[in-house]
Amino acid sequence: MSDIANAYIPPAALTGSMRDFRVPGGADLLRRTEGFFKWQNLRRENGLWPFSRATEEGPSTVCWAQDDSGNKMRGVNFASQDYLSLSSHSGIKSTAKETIERFGVHSAGSPALVGNTSYSVALERKIADFLKMEEVVLYPTGWAAGFGVIKGLVRSADHVVMDMLSHSCLQEGANAATNNIHLFRHLDNEYCRDILTKIRSKDKENGILVVTEGLFSMDSDTPDLAALQALCHEFNATLVVDVAHDLGCLGDEGRGHIGIQNMLGKVDIVMGSFSKTFASNGGFVACKSRAVKEYLRFYSAPATFSNALSPVQAATILKAFEIVDSPEGRAQRSALMSNVLSLRHQLREAGLDYYGDPSAIVCVKMGTEGVARLVSQRLPELGLIANLVEFPAVPKGAARIRMQVMANHSEQNIADAVRMLKTARRQAELQFEDINQPASVAASVAA
Ligand SMILES: Cc1ncc(COP(=O)(O)O)c(C=O)c1O
């Protein structure tokens, strides 16, 4: 074990959270960032800041990476979002190269002007058909699509009713659009019904956007979409479902939970990202009318005032959709699901528990932030690259190591990862107990 994993750890590096610095006090906007930096640095100096890492050879199943102090690590990679392993697919790479030859590398304009290319137009059509929707608007990122669809449609007198665990892009979009935000308990459609009933008892004039995800990225669970859509119809509300993590990679046909739940073409609005399965940055909103599409094009700022997807991105994503929609895509999904089931099985055998239903996201329960940070500190040296997730991204005391599975992971990769996680967990628990002994707390206070 390295020196850092054996060294004395100041308790402050194992406690606190990013939430503590979200509203810093003081009139100097720049100086007041320093509290966060100090806390972050304490963690960094103790090897407990596993964020902002960079890979050295793309998101492959085994790769070199470095942390934000420049420390290099090589390991089995369960930290990248490339669920069908398409980012290194030869067809994707050759499409990108050919597109560069024809179009260069830049879109040089927003989609509202002349930023789109023939690839973007073909991609819009492909996604609309894939989802049995009528129209699609492309966005520069998935985040921009989530933010943009809410900010584009909702005005200050309207209401947003959202699953309390909805992604940051959806929450930020809602906050930017209206003060009338109502969160409902995760996946709880009855709770949602109560909120809709209350809103409509007072307000029949304004709009209601109900927001959820096809697959939640920290819990790997899914709402009953048919029931939620029916609820929206009942209360004259509109449903938007974010399918960032399930589209393309889940379900026999790759249509995610919308397909699995037989809801293709039946959800009011589908919003997604290309960055998990479709080998590129970018996002989209799919809707059922040209009117909605045209409105979003000109009133959803990231689709109007931000540069369009580059021709390379649009062509790459189009190729990725073709693969996803082919026998090869089906084979990759099946390889992904065998890996997921194998990982879950081996974790359980190793006494490690995880959240949710089978999907490319396998979040392993760690409990307190202190233990989770010590686990994550050990992983690079053992040879595992996996992400730490802690409060406020998830509830306090429910920290986890998020493993994101790819179709090209091997059985050996999975077995190695489980072995390393088990070792790290055992060592971290012992160290955490040690740190929390009264004697060492007293020593740390004295120090
Ligand atoms: C549920 C969800 N929606 C949207 C996004 C944003 O997508 P992108 O990374 O393409 O901006 C993410 C990314 O993590 C996500 O998890």
The ligand as an SDF file (V2000), in Angstrom:
LIG
                    3D

 16 16  0  0  0  0  0  0  0  0999 V2000
  -29.8250   11.9450  -16.6980 C   0  0  0  0  0  0  0  0  0  0  0  0
  -28.8660   12.8430  -17.4290 C   0  0  0  0  0  0  0  0  0  0  0  0
  -29.3520   13.7880  -18.2370 N   0  0  0  0  0  0  0  0  0  0  0  0
  -28.5490   14.6020  -18.9160 C   0  0  0  0  0  0  0  0  0  0  0  0
  -27.1720   14.5240  -18.8000 C   0  0  0  0  0  0  0  0  0  0  0  0
  -26.3020   15.4780  -19.5430 C   0  0  0  0  0  0  0  0  0  0  0  0
  -25.7860   14.8850  -20.6720 O   0  0  0  0  0  0  0  0  0  0  0  0
  -24.4450   15.3630  -21.3670 P   0  0  0  0  0  0  0  0  0  0  0  0
  -23.3190   14.7450  -20.6190 O   0  0  0  0  0  0  0  0  0  0  0  0
  -24.5720   14.8530  -22.7510 O   0  0  0  0  0  0  0  0  0  0  0  0
  -24.3880   16.8450  -21.3060 O   0  0  0  0  0  0  0  0  0  0  0  0
  -26.6250   13.5570  -17.9840 C   0  0  0  0  0  0  0  0  0  0  0  0
  -25.1600   13.4500  -17.8680 C   0  0  0  0  0  0  0  0  0  0  0  0
  -24.5810   12.9970  -16.9680 O   0  0  0  0  0  0  0  0  0  0  0  0
  -27.4870   12.6960  -17.2660 C   0  0  0  0  0  0  0  0  0  0  0  0
  -26.9920   11.7680  -16.4330 O   0  0  0  0  0  0  0  0  0  0  0  0
  1  2  1  0
  2  3  1  0
  2 15  2  0
  3  4  2  0
  4  5  1  0
  5  6  1  0
  5 12  2  0
  6  7  1  0
  7  8  1  0
  8  9  2  0
  8 10  1  0
  8 11  1  0
 12 13  1  0
 12 15  1  0
 13 14  2  0
 15 16  1  0
M  END
$$$$
